[in-house]
C-alpha cells in the first residue's frame, strides 16, 4: 500500500501572517521541546512508524544543525508567549529524499512541520504555511515540495488542501 507521498506546487503569493517569525538561537530550547511531537504522533495509529521518538538531545542536534546552515530557516508560531509550531525550509537540493524528478530545479523544500497537538485546528499550521510561502517567494523560489506519510491522516488532508499535488508515492 501507499506509504509516503511527495507533493509539489507553485508558490502562491501570501502576506506574512501575524504571530509567525523566523526562529533565533534564543528559541533552541523551545524547538527542542516541540520537536518530539511529530515522532510521537507518527508512532500512534494509524501511522505506526517504526522510528522511535527522538530524545531531547537528538532534537537539539537537529536544531543546532539547522542553525549551522545559512540556507535553512526555521519558522515559528507564537501563542501566549510560547512556541506552538515550527516549519523548517531549505533548498530542495539539501534533501536526500527528493531526487530525480522529485527535485524540481530551484524548489524550496518544506522539510519539517510540527504543531503543538494541544492547539491543532487553531490556524497555527495555516499561518506557518502562509509564512512558508511568503518566505519562499521573498527568497526567489517559485516551486515548493513537501512529503508526508500517507497514513498520517492529518498530513494527508492538510497538504493537498493547501494546494500541494501528489507527485510521487512510495509503496510498501
Buried (B, 14 or more C-beta within 10 A) or exposed (E): EEEBBBBBBEBBEBEBBEBBBEBEEEBBEBBBBBBBBBBBBBBEEEBEBEEEBBEEEBBBEBBEEBBEEEEBBBBBBBBEEEBBBBBBBBBBEEBEBBEEEBBBEEBBBBBBBBBBEEBBEBBBBBBBBBBBBBBBBEEEBEBBBBBBBBBBEBBBEBBBEBBBEBBBEEEE
